[in-house]
Amino acid sequence: MGAEEEDGWRPGAASRWWLHYSLAALERALGRQGSQLVIRRGPAADTLAAPVAETGADAVFWNRRNEPAAVAAKLN
């Protein structure tokens, strides 16, 4: 979900801190395996479709979203 889909919900400082360091650790781990982390923003459907088309991926995996806007949009 892009920012425009979040319906005004913004994570707090602790959530942003955790996200930053978690993504940094994931990026390092992927780098050790010869891969890379790619972060994209935008409407969920478009943002997921683009890398599938670009890479020819056979599958896309995601986790459940529990933010109020995601639940309301039935993006779980």
HTML snippet that shows the backbone in 3Dmol.js (N, CA, C, O; Angstrom):
<script src="https://3Dmol.org/build/3Dmol-min.js"></script>
<div id="view" style="width:600px;height:400px;position:relative"></div>
<script>
const pdb = `
ATOM      1  N   MET A   1       0.836  -1.178   0.000  1.00  0.00           N
ATOM      2  CA  MET A   1       0.000   0.000   0.000  1.00  0.00           C
ATOM      3  C   MET A   1       0.875   1.232   0.000  1.00  0.00           C
ATOM      4  O   MET A   1       1.817   1.335   0.786  1.00  0.00           O
ATOM      5  N   GLY A   2       0.574   2.142  -0.855  1.00  0.00           N
ATOM      6  CA  GLY A   2       1.296   3.397  -0.881  1.00  0.00           C
ATOM      7  C   GLY A   2       0.743   4.344   0.165  1.00  0.00           C
ATOM      8  O   GLY A   2      -0.293   4.080   0.775  1.00  0.00           O
ATOM      9  N   ALA A   3       1.443   5.446   0.364  1.00  0.00           N
ATOM     10  CA  ALA A   3       1.034   6.430   1.365  1.00  0.00           C
ATOM     11  C   ALA A   3      -0.383   6.910   1.119  1.00  0.00           C
ATOM     12  O   ALA A   3      -1.123   7.175   2.066  1.00  0.00           O
ATOM     13  N   GLU A   4      -0.771   7.025  -0.157  1.00  0.00           N
ATOM     14  CA  GLU A   4      -2.118   7.492  -0.457  1.00  0.00           C
ATOM     15  C   GLU A   4      -3.182   6.483  -0.047  1.00  0.00           C
ATOM     16  O   GLU A   4      -4.358   6.835   0.049  1.00  0.00           O
ATOM     17  N   GLU A   5      -2.794   5.239   0.195  1.00  0.00           N
ATOM     18  CA  GLU A   5      -3.738   4.214   0.613  1.00  0.00           C
ATOM     19  C   GLU A   5      -3.779   4.046   2.129  1.00  0.00           C
ATOM     20  O   GLU A   5      -4.595   3.277   2.638  1.00  0.00           O
ATOM     21  N   GLU A   6      -2.927   4.738   2.848  1.00  0.00           N
ATOM     22  CA  GLU A   6      -2.805   4.551   4.289  1.00  0.00           C
ATOM     23  C   GLU A   6      -3.887   5.263   5.084  1.00  0.00           C
ATOM     24  O   GLU A   6      -4.018   5.008   6.281  1.00  0.00           O
ATOM     25  N   ASP A   7      -4.656   6.131   4.481  1.00  0.00           N
ATOM     26  CA  ASP A   7      -5.774   6.791   5.146  1.00  0.00           C
ATOM     27  C   ASP A   7      -5.333   7.564   6.383  1.00  0.00           C
ATOM     28  O   ASP A   7      -6.007   7.531   7.412  1.00  0.00           O
ATOM     29  N   GLY A   8      -4.201   8.260   6.284  1.00  0.00           N
ATOM     30  CA  GLY A   8      -3.752   9.106   7.383  1.00  0.00           C
ATOM     31  C   GLY A   8      -2.999   8.388   8.494  1.00  0.00           C
ATOM     32  O   GLY A   8      -2.494   9.046   9.403  1.00  0.00           O
ATOM     33  N   TRP A   9      -2.907   7.069   8.454  1.00  0.00           N
ATOM     34  CA  TRP A   9      -2.197   6.336   9.505  1.00  0.00           C
ATOM     35  C   TRP A   9      -0.703   6.472   9.270  1.00  0.00           C
ATOM     36  O   TRP A   9      -0.211   6.162   8.185  1.00  0.00           O
ATOM     37  N   ARG A  10       0.020   6.934  10.277  1.00  0.00           N
ATOM     38  CA  ARG A  10       1.470   7.072  10.193  1.00  0.00           C
ATOM     39  C   ARG A  10       2.100   6.330  11.364  1.00  0.00           C
ATOM     40  O   ARG A  10       1.664   6.495  12.503  1.00  0.00           O
ATOM     41  N   PRO A  11       3.120   5.515  11.100  1.00  0.00           N
ATOM     42  CA  PRO A  11       3.783   4.831  12.206  1.00  0.00           C
ATOM     43  C   PRO A  11       4.516   5.824  13.100  1.00  0.00           C
ATOM     44  O   PRO A  11       4.965   6.873  12.639  1.00  0.00           O
ATOM     45  N   GLY A  12       4.633   5.487  14.373  1.00  0.00           N
ATOM     46  CA  GLY A  12       5.333   6.338  15.325  1.00  0.00           C
ATOM     47  C   GLY A  12       6.842   6.182  15.215  1.00  0.00           C
ATOM     48  O   GLY A  12       7.341   5.404  14.402  1.00  0.00           O
ATOM     49  N   ALA A  13       7.554   6.926  16.037  1.00  0.00           N
ATOM     50  CA  ALA A  13       9.015   6.942  15.992  1.00  0.00           C
ATOM     51  C   ALA A  13       9.616   5.560  16.245  1.00  0.00           C
ATOM     52  O   ALA A  13      10.568   5.171  15.569  1.00  0.00           O
ATOM     53  N   ALA A  14       9.080   4.824  17.198  1.00  0.00           N
ATOM     54  CA  ALA A  14       9.634   3.496  17.503  1.00  0.00           C
ATOM     55  C   ALA A  14       9.448   2.556  16.313  1.00  0.00           C
ATOM     56  O   ALA A  14      10.350   1.784  15.986  1.00  0.00           O
ATOM     57  N   SER A  15       8.287   2.617  15.666  1.00  0.00           N
ATOM     58  CA  SER A  15       8.039   1.770  14.496  1.00  0.00           C
ATOM     59  C   SER A  15       8.974   2.127  13.349  1.00  0.00           C
ATOM     60  O   SER A  15       9.487   1.241  12.664  1.00  0.00           O
ATOM     61  N   ARG A  16       9.195   3.411  13.139  1.00  0.00           N
ATOM     62  CA  ARG A  16      10.099   3.837  12.068  1.00  0.00           C
ATOM     63  C   ARG A  16      11.537   3.422  12.372  1.00  0.00           C
ATOM     64  O   ARG A  16      12.262   3.006  11.469  1.00  0.00           O
ATOM     65  N   TRP A  17      11.957   3.530  13.640  1.00  0.00           N
ATOM     66  CA  TRP A  17      13.296   3.113  14.039  1.00  0.00           C
ATOM     67  C   TRP A  17      13.466   1.619  13.774  1.00  0.00           C
ATOM     68  O   TRP A  17      14.455   1.206  13.169  1.00  0.00           O
ATOM     69  N   TRP A  18      12.508   0.808  14.221  1.00  0.00           N
ATOM     70  CA  TRP A  18      12.569  -0.644  14.025  1.00  0.00           C
ATOM     71  C   TRP A  18      12.606  -0.968  12.535  1.00  0.00           C
ATOM     72  O   TRP A  18      13.400  -1.804  12.103  1.00  0.00           O
ATOM     73  N   LEU A  19      11.760  -0.316  11.751  1.00  0.00           N
ATOM     74  CA  LEU A  19      11.718  -0.582  10.320  1.00  0.00           C
ATOM     75  C   LEU A  19      13.050  -0.257   9.668  1.00  0.00           C
ATOM     76  O   LEU A  19      13.561  -1.050   8.877  1.00  0.00           O
ATOM     77  N   HIS A  20      13.614   0.886   9.984  1.00  0.00           N
ATOM     78  CA  HIS A  20      14.898   1.286   9.388  1.00  0.00           C
ATOM     79  C   HIS A  20      15.976   0.241   9.650  1.00  0.00           C
ATOM     80  O   HIS A  20      16.636  -0.212   8.714  1.00  0.00           O
ATOM     81  N   TYR A  21      16.162  -0.146  10.903  1.00  0.00           N
ATOM     82  CA  TYR A  21      17.230  -1.086  11.244  1.00  0.00           C
ATOM     83  C   TYR A  21      16.924  -2.503  10.779  1.00  0.00           C
ATOM     84  O   TYR A  21      17.846  -3.257  10.467  1.00  0.00           O
ATOM     85  N   SER A  22      15.671  -2.875  10.726  1.00  0.00           N
ATOM     86  CA  SER A  22      15.303  -4.194  10.199  1.00  0.00           C
ATOM     87  C   SER A  22      15.601  -4.278   8.705  1.00  0.00           C
ATOM     88  O   SER A  22      16.142  -5.275   8.228  1.00  0.00           O
ATOM     89  N   LEU A  23      15.244  -3.225   7.970  1.00  0.00           N
ATOM     90  CA  LEU A  23      15.522  -3.220   6.536  1.00  0.00           C
ATOM     91  C   LEU A  23      17.023  -3.168   6.261  1.00  0.00           C
ATOM     92  O   LEU A  23      17.495  -3.789   5.309  1.00  0.00           O
ATOM     93  N   ALA A  24      17.771  -2.443   7.072  1.00  0.00           N
ATOM     94  CA  ALA A  24      19.225  -2.398   6.904  1.00  0.00           C
ATOM     95  C   ALA A  24      19.833  -3.779   7.118  1.00  0.00           C
ATOM     96  O   ALA A  24      20.720  -4.188   6.369  1.00  0.00           O
ATOM     97  N   ALA A  25      19.364  -4.500   8.135  1.00  0.00           N
ATOM     98  CA  ALA A  25      19.866  -5.856   8.398  1.00  0.00           C
ATOM     99  C   ALA A  25      19.482  -6.799   7.259  1.00  0.00           C
ATOM    100  O   ALA A  25      20.291  -7.628   6.842  1.00  0.00           O
ATOM    101  N   LEU A  26      18.264  -6.678   6.758  1.00  0.00           N
ATOM    102  CA  LEU A  26      17.835  -7.512   5.636  1.00  0.00           C
ATOM    103  C   LEU A  26      18.674  -7.224   4.397  1.00  0.00           C
ATOM    104  O   LEU A  26      19.060  -8.143   3.675  1.00  0.00           O
ATOM    105  N   GLU A  27      18.952  -5.955   4.155  1.00  0.00           N
ATOM    106  CA  GLU A  27      19.770  -5.583   3.003  1.00  0.00           C
ATOM    107  C   GLU A  27      21.170  -6.203   3.106  1.00  0.00           C
ATOM    108  O   GLU A  27      21.700  -6.701   2.113  1.00  0.00           O
ATOM    109  N   ARG A  28      21.757  -6.174   4.283  1.00  0.00           N
ATOM    110  CA  ARG A  28      23.088  -6.792   4.476  1.00  0.00           C
ATOM    111  C   ARG A  28      23.025  -8.303   4.253  1.00  0.00           C
ATOM    112  O   ARG A  28      23.895  -8.874   3.596  1.00  0.00           O
ATOM    113  N   ALA A  29      22.002  -8.941   4.799  1.00  0.00           N
ATOM    114  CA  ALA A  29      21.863 -10.395   4.650  1.00  0.00           C
ATOM    115  C   ALA A  29      21.661 -10.782   3.184  1.00  0.00           C
ATOM    116  O   ALA A  29      22.250 -11.754   2.711  1.00  0.00           O
ATOM    117  N   LEU A  30      20.845 -10.036   2.479  1.00  0.00           N
ATOM    118  CA  LEU A  30      20.646 -10.313   1.057  1.00  0.00           C
ATOM    119  C   LEU A  30      21.939 -10.103   0.277  1.00  0.00           C
ATOM    120  O   LEU A  30      22.261 -10.880  -0.623  1.00  0.00           O
ATOM    121  N   GLY A  31      22.680  -9.048   0.625  1.00  0.00           N
ATOM    122  CA  GLY A  31      23.957  -8.776  -0.040  1.00  0.00           C
ATOM    123  C   GLY A  31      24.938  -9.916   0.119  1.00  0.00           C
ATOM    124  O   GLY A  31      25.672 -10.239  -0.814  1.00  0.00           O
ATOM    125  N   ARG A  32      24.959 -10.532   1.297  1.00  0.00           N
ATOM    126  CA  ARG A  32      25.860 -11.677   1.523  1.00  0.00           C
ATOM    127  C   ARG A  32      25.485 -12.865   0.642  1.00  0.00           C
ATOM    128  O   ARG A  32      26.319 -13.731   0.378  1.00  0.00           O
ATOM    129  N   GLN A  33      24.228 -12.908   0.185  1.00  0.00           N
ATOM    130  CA  GLN A  33      23.760 -13.991  -0.677  1.00  0.00           C
ATOM    131  C   GLN A  33      23.808 -13.602  -2.157  1.00  0.00           C
ATOM    132  O   GLN A  33      23.351 -14.354  -3.018  1.00  0.00           O
ATOM    133  N   GLY A  34      24.363 -12.423  -2.444  1.00  0.00           N
ATOM    134  CA  GLY A  34      24.469 -11.979  -3.820  1.00  0.00           C
ATOM    135  C   GLY A  34      23.191 -11.360  -4.376  1.00  0.00           C
ATOM    136  O   GLY A  34      23.017 -11.247  -5.589  1.00  0.00           O
ATOM    137  N   SER A  35      22.315 -10.969  -3.487  1.00  0.00           N
ATOM    138  CA  SER A  35      21.051 -10.370  -3.902  1.00  0.00           C
ATOM    139  C   SER A  35      20.990  -8.930  -3.409  1.00  0.00           C
ATOM    140  O   SER A  35      21.966  -8.416  -2.864  1.00  0.00           O
ATOM    141  N   GLN A  36      19.876  -8.296  -3.595  1.00  0.00           N
ATOM    142  CA  GLN A  36      19.713  -6.928  -3.119  1.00  0.00           C
ATOM    143  C   GLN A  36      18.277  -6.674  -2.694  1.00  0.00           C
ATOM    144  O   GLN A  36      17.351  -7.366  -3.116  1.00  0.00           O
ATOM    145  N   LEU A  37      18.119  -5.685  -1.863  1.00  0.00           N
ATOM    146  CA  LEU A  37      16.799  -5.265  -1.402  1.00  0.00           C
ATOM    147  C   LEU A  37      16.337  -4.124  -2.296  1.00  0.00           C
ATOM    148  O   LEU A  37      17.076  -3.166  -2.524  1.00  0.00           O
ATOM    149  N   VAL A  38      15.119  -4.228  -2.800  1.00  0.00           N
ATOM    150  CA  VAL A  38      14.520  -3.175  -3.615  1.00  0.00           C
ATOM    151  C   VAL A  38      13.274  -2.700  -2.890  1.00  0.00           C
ATOM    152  O   VAL A  38      12.398  -3.496  -2.553  1.00  0.00           O
ATOM    153  N   ILE A  39      13.202  -1.405  -2.653  1.00  0.00           N
ATOM    154  CA  ILE A  39      12.052  -0.824  -1.963  1.00  0.00           C
ATOM    155  C   ILE A  39      11.314   0.062  -2.945  1.00  0.00           C
ATOM    156  O   ILE A  39      11.918   0.906  -3.607  1.00  0.00           O
ATOM    157  N   ARG A  40      10.017  -0.127  -3.038  1.00  0.00           N
ATOM    158  CA  ARG A  40       9.183   0.662  -3.938  1.00  0.00           C
ATOM    159  C   ARG A  40       8.006   1.227  -3.170  1.00  0.00           C
ATOM    160  O   ARG A  40       7.586   0.678  -2.152  1.00  0.00           O
ATOM    161  N   ARG A  41       7.484   2.329  -3.675  1.00  0.00           N
ATOM    162  CA  ARG A  41       6.308   2.959  -3.076  1.00  0.00           C
ATOM    163  C   ARG A  41       5.272   3.197  -4.159  1.00  0.00           C
ATOM    164  O   ARG A  41       5.608   3.411  -5.323  1.00  0.00           O
ATOM    165  N   GLY A  42       4.022   3.156  -3.763  1.00  0.00           N
ATOM    166  CA  GLY A  42       2.946   3.442  -4.701  1.00  0.00           C
ATOM    167  C   GLY A  42       1.752   2.578  -4.399  1.00  0.00           C
ATOM    168  O   GLY A  42       1.760   1.823  -3.427  1.00  0.00           O
ATOM    169  N   PRO A  43       0.719   2.677  -5.223  1.00  0.00           N
ATOM    170  CA  PRO A  43      -0.466   1.831  -5.026  1.00  0.00           C
ATOM    171  C   PRO A  43      -0.072   0.349  -5.033  1.00  0.00           C
ATOM    172  O   PRO A  43       0.723  -0.080  -5.869  1.00  0.00           O
ATOM    173  N   ALA A  44      -0.619  -0.413  -4.118  1.00  0.00           N
ATOM    174  CA  ALA A  44      -0.193  -1.798  -3.913  1.00  0.00           C
ATOM    175  C   ALA A  44      -0.232  -2.634  -5.188  1.00  0.00           C
ATOM    176  O   ALA A  44       0.749  -3.307  -5.503  1.00  0.00           O
ATOM    177  N   ALA A  45      -1.322  -2.610  -5.918  1.00  0.00           N
ATOM    178  CA  ALA A  45      -1.442  -3.464  -7.110  1.00  0.00           C
ATOM    179  C   ALA A  45      -0.365  -3.124  -8.139  1.00  0.00           C
ATOM    180  O   ALA A  45       0.267  -4.025  -8.689  1.00  0.00           O
ATOM    181  N   ASP A  46      -0.154  -1.853  -8.401  1.00  0.00           N
ATOM    182  CA  ASP A  46       0.861  -1.436  -9.380  1.00  0.00           C
ATOM    183  C   ASP A  46       2.264  -1.749  -8.890  1.00  0.00           C
ATOM    184  O   ASP A  46       3.115  -2.204  -9.654  1.00  0.00           O
ATOM    185  N   THR A  47       2.495  -1.501  -7.610  1.00  0.00           N
ATOM    186  CA  THR A  47       3.828  -1.692  -7.036  1.00  0.00           C
ATOM    187  C   THR A  47       4.219  -3.165  -7.027  1.00  0.00           C
ATOM    188  O   THR A  47       5.397  -3.488  -7.173  1.00  0.00           O
ATOM    189  N   LEU A  48       3.260  -4.057  -6.858  1.00  0.00           N
ATOM    190  CA  LEU A  48       3.553  -5.493  -6.904  1.00  0.00           C
ATOM    191  C   LEU A  48       3.660  -6.001  -8.331  1.00  0.00           C
ATOM    192  O   LEU A  48       4.461  -6.897  -8.599  1.00  0.00           O
ATOM    193  N   ALA A  49       2.885  -5.462  -9.244  1.00  0.00           N
ATOM    194  CA  ALA A  49       2.876  -5.953 -10.619  1.00  0.00           C
ATOM    195  C   ALA A  49       4.162  -5.598 -11.363  1.00  0.00           C
ATOM    196  O   ALA A  49       4.650  -6.394 -12.166  1.00  0.00           O
ATOM    197  N   ALA A  50       4.708  -4.427 -11.110  1.00  0.00           N
ATOM    198  CA  ALA A  50       5.881  -3.975 -11.862  1.00  0.00           C
ATOM    199  C   ALA A  50       7.083  -4.910 -11.735  1.00  0.00           C
ATOM    200  O   ALA A  50       7.632  -5.310 -12.762  1.00  0.00           O
ATOM    201  N   PRO A  51       7.522  -5.280 -10.520  1.00  0.00           N
ATOM    202  CA  PRO A  51       8.697  -6.165 -10.453  1.00  0.00           C
ATOM    203  C   PRO A  51       8.417  -7.566 -10.984  1.00  0.00           C
ATOM    204  O   PRO A  51       9.336  -8.239 -11.451  1.00  0.00           O
ATOM    205  N   VAL A  52       7.174  -8.015 -10.922  1.00  0.00           N
ATOM    206  CA  VAL A  52       6.843  -9.318 -11.506  1.00  0.00           C
ATOM    207  C   VAL A  52       7.079  -9.263 -13.010  1.00  0.00           C
ATOM    208  O   VAL A  52       7.694 -10.160 -13.587  1.00  0.00           O
ATOM    209  N   ALA A  53       6.584  -8.199 -13.637  1.00  0.00           N
ATOM    210  CA  ALA A  53       6.777  -8.043 -15.078  1.00  0.00           C
ATOM    211  C   ALA A  53       8.249  -7.862 -15.426  1.00  0.00           C
ATOM    212  O   ALA A  53       8.718  -8.393 -16.432  1.00  0.00           O
ATOM    213  N   GLU A  54       8.979  -7.120 -14.604  1.00  0.00           N
ATOM    214  CA  GLU A  54      10.390  -6.842 -14.875  1.00  0.00           C
ATOM    215  C   GLU A  54      11.281  -8.064 -14.725  1.00  0.00           C
ATOM    216  O   GLU A  54      12.274  -8.198 -15.439  1.00  0.00           O
ATOM    217  N   THR A  55      10.938  -8.949 -13.810  1.00  0.00           N
ATOM    218  CA  THR A  55      11.812 -10.088 -13.506  1.00  0.00           C
ATOM    219  C   THR A  55      11.307 -11.420 -14.021  1.00  0.00           C
ATOM    220  O   THR A  55      12.061 -12.392 -14.070  1.00  0.00           O
ATOM    221  N   GLY A  56      10.037 -11.480 -14.406  1.00  0.00           N
ATOM    222  CA  GLY A  56       9.460 -12.753 -14.817  1.00  0.00           C
ATOM    223  C   GLY A  56       9.222 -13.680 -13.637  1.00  0.00           C
ATOM    224  O   GLY A  56       9.218 -14.901 -13.798  1.00  0.00           O
ATOM    225  N   ALA A  57       9.025 -13.116 -12.454  1.00  0.00           N
ATOM    226  CA  ALA A  57       8.822 -13.915 -11.236  1.00  0.00           C
ATOM    227  C   ALA A  57       7.632 -14.855 -11.399  1.00  0.00           C
ATOM    228  O   ALA A  57       6.650 -14.525 -12.063  1.00  0.00           O
ATOM    229  N   ASP A  58       7.736 -16.014 -10.790  1.00  0.00           N
ATOM    230  CA  ASP A  58       6.650 -16.989 -10.811  1.00  0.00           C
ATOM    231  C   ASP A  58       5.695 -16.825  -9.644  1.00  0.00           C
ATOM    232  O   ASP A  58       4.580 -17.344  -9.673  1.00  0.00           O
ATOM    233  N   ALA A  59       6.136 -16.089  -8.594  1.00  0.00           N
ATOM    234  CA  ALA A  59       5.306 -15.957  -7.404  1.00  0.00           C
ATOM    235  C   ALA A  59       5.621 -14.647  -6.698  1.00  0.00           C
ATOM    236  O   ALA A  59       6.704 -14.080  -6.845  1.00  0.00           O
ATOM    237  N   VAL A  60       4.649 -14.190  -5.935  1.00  0.00           N
ATOM    238  CA  VAL A  60       4.806 -13.016  -5.090  1.00  0.00           C
ATOM    239  C   VAL A  60       4.337 -13.411  -3.704  1.00  0.00           C
ATOM    240  O   VAL A  60       3.282 -14.029  -3.563  1.00  0.00           O
ATOM    241  N   PHE A  61       5.106 -13.066  -2.670  1.00  0.00           N
ATOM    242  CA  PHE A  61       4.743 -13.385  -1.292  1.00  0.00           C
ATOM    243  C   PHE A  61       4.651 -12.097  -0.497  1.00  0.00           C
ATOM    244  O   PHE A  61       5.434 -11.173  -0.718  1.00  0.00           O
ATOM    245  N   TRP A  62       3.712 -12.026   0.419  1.00  0.00           N
ATOM    246  CA  TRP A  62       3.547 -10.856   1.267  1.00  0.00           C
ATOM    247  C   TRP A  62       2.982 -11.304   2.600  1.00  0.00           C
ATOM    248  O   TRP A  62       2.601 -12.462   2.773  1.00  0.00           O
ATOM    249  N   ASN A  63       2.932 -10.372   3.538  1.00  0.00           N
ATOM    250  CA  ASN A  63       2.364 -10.716   4.831  1.00  0.00           C
ATOM    251  C   ASN A  63       1.113  -9.886   5.079  1.00  0.00           C
ATOM    252  O   ASN A  63       0.896  -8.852   4.447  1.00  0.00           O
ATOM    253  N   ARG A  64       0.317 -10.351   5.988  1.00  0.00           N
ATOM    254  CA  ARG A  64      -0.953  -9.716   6.320  1.00  0.00           C
ATOM    255  C   ARG A  64      -0.719  -8.330   6.905  1.00  0.00           C
ATOM    256  O   ARG A  64       0.212  -8.130   7.685  1.00  0.00           O
ATOM    257  N   ARG A  65      -1.559  -7.380   6.530  1.00  0.00           N
ATOM    258  CA  ARG A  65      -1.502  -6.013   7.044  1.00  0.00           C
ATOM    259  C   ARG A  65      -2.648  -5.811   8.009  1.00  0.00           C
ATOM    260  O   ARG A  65      -3.788  -6.162   7.705  1.00  0.00           O
ATOM    261  N   ASN A  66      -2.357  -5.248   9.170  1.00  0.00           N
ATOM    262  CA  ASN A  66      -3.388  -5.049  10.182  1.00  0.00           C
ATOM    263  C   ASN A  66      -3.684  -3.585  10.476  1.00  0.00           C
ATOM    264  O   ASN A  66      -4.439  -3.277  11.399  1.00  0.00           O
ATOM    265  N   GLU A  67      -3.092  -2.678   9.696  1.00  0.00           N
ATOM    266  CA  GLU A  67      -3.394  -1.273   9.897  1.00  0.00           C
ATOM    267  C   GLU A  67      -4.861  -1.025   9.527  1.00  0.00           C
ATOM    268  O   GLU A  67      -5.391  -1.691   8.637  1.00  0.00           O
ATOM    269  N   PRO A  68      -5.505  -0.098  10.184  1.00  0.00           N
ATOM    270  CA  PRO A  68      -6.933   0.145   9.926  1.00  0.00           C
ATOM    271  C   PRO A  68      -7.274   0.359   8.454  1.00  0.00           C
ATOM    272  O   PRO A  68      -8.284  -0.165   7.983  1.00  0.00           O
ATOM    273  N   ALA A  69      -6.465   1.112   7.717  1.00  0.00           N
ATOM    274  CA  ALA A  69      -6.770   1.368   6.304  1.00  0.00           C
ATOM    275  C   ALA A  69      -6.649   0.085   5.476  1.00  0.00           C
ATOM    276  O   ALA A  69      -7.433  -0.127   4.552  1.00  0.00           O
ATOM    277  N   ALA A  70      -5.672  -0.772   5.800  1.00  0.00           N
ATOM    278  CA  ALA A  70      -5.511  -2.022   5.060  1.00  0.00           C
ATOM    279  C   ALA A  70      -6.672  -2.956   5.330  1.00  0.00           C
ATOM    280  O   ALA A  70      -7.167  -3.614   4.415  1.00  0.00           O
ATOM    281  N   VAL A  71      -7.108  -3.020   6.559  1.00  0.00           N
ATOM    282  CA  VAL A  71      -8.251  -3.861   6.895  1.00  0.00           C
ATOM    283  C   VAL A  71      -9.494  -3.365   6.168  1.00  0.00           C
ATOM    284  O   VAL A  71     -10.250  -4.161   5.610  1.00  0.00           O
ATOM    285  N   ALA A  72      -9.707  -2.046   6.173  1.00  0.00           N
ATOM    286  CA  ALA A  72     -10.878  -1.464   5.512  1.00  0.00           C
ATOM    287  C   ALA A  72     -10.835  -1.701   4.006  1.00  0.00           C
ATOM    288  O   ALA A  72     -11.877  -1.896   3.380  1.00  0.00           O
ATOM    289  N   ALA A  73      -9.639  -1.685   3.417  1.00  0.00           N
ATOM    290  CA  ALA A  73      -9.509  -1.888   1.987  1.00  0.00           C
ATOM    291  C   ALA A  73      -9.487  -3.368   1.614  1.00  0.00           C
ATOM    292  O   ALA A  73      -9.424  -3.716   0.435  1.00  0.00           O
ATOM    293  N   LYS A  74      -9.540  -4.236   2.625  1.00  0.00           N
ATOM    294  CA  LYS A  74      -9.507  -5.699   2.428  1.00  0.00           C
ATOM    295  C   LYS A  74      -8.265  -6.122   1.670  1.00  0.00           C
ATOM    296  O   LYS A  74      -8.334  -6.931   0.744  1.00  0.00           O
ATOM    297  N   LEU A  75      -7.110  -5.562   2.074  1.00  0.00           N
ATOM    298  CA  LEU A  75      -5.835  -5.905   1.438  1.00  0.00           C
ATOM    299  C   LEU A  75      -5.099  -6.980   2.219  1.00  0.00           C
ATOM    300  O   LEU A  75      -3.883  -7.115   2.078  1.00  0.00           O
ATOM    301  N   ASN A  76      -5.792  -7.730   3.023  1.00  0.00           N
ATOM    302  CA  ASN A  76      -5.144  -8.777   3.810  1.00  0.00           C
ATOM    303  C   ASN A  76      -5.137 -10.045   3.063  1.00  0.00           C
ATOM    304  O   ASN A  76      -4.632 -11.052   3.561  1.00  0.00           O
TER     305      ASN A  76
END
`;
const viewer = $3Dmol.createViewer("view");
viewer.addModel(pdb, "pdb");
viewer.setStyle({}, {cartoon: {color: "spectrum"}});
viewer.zoomTo();
viewer.render();
</script>
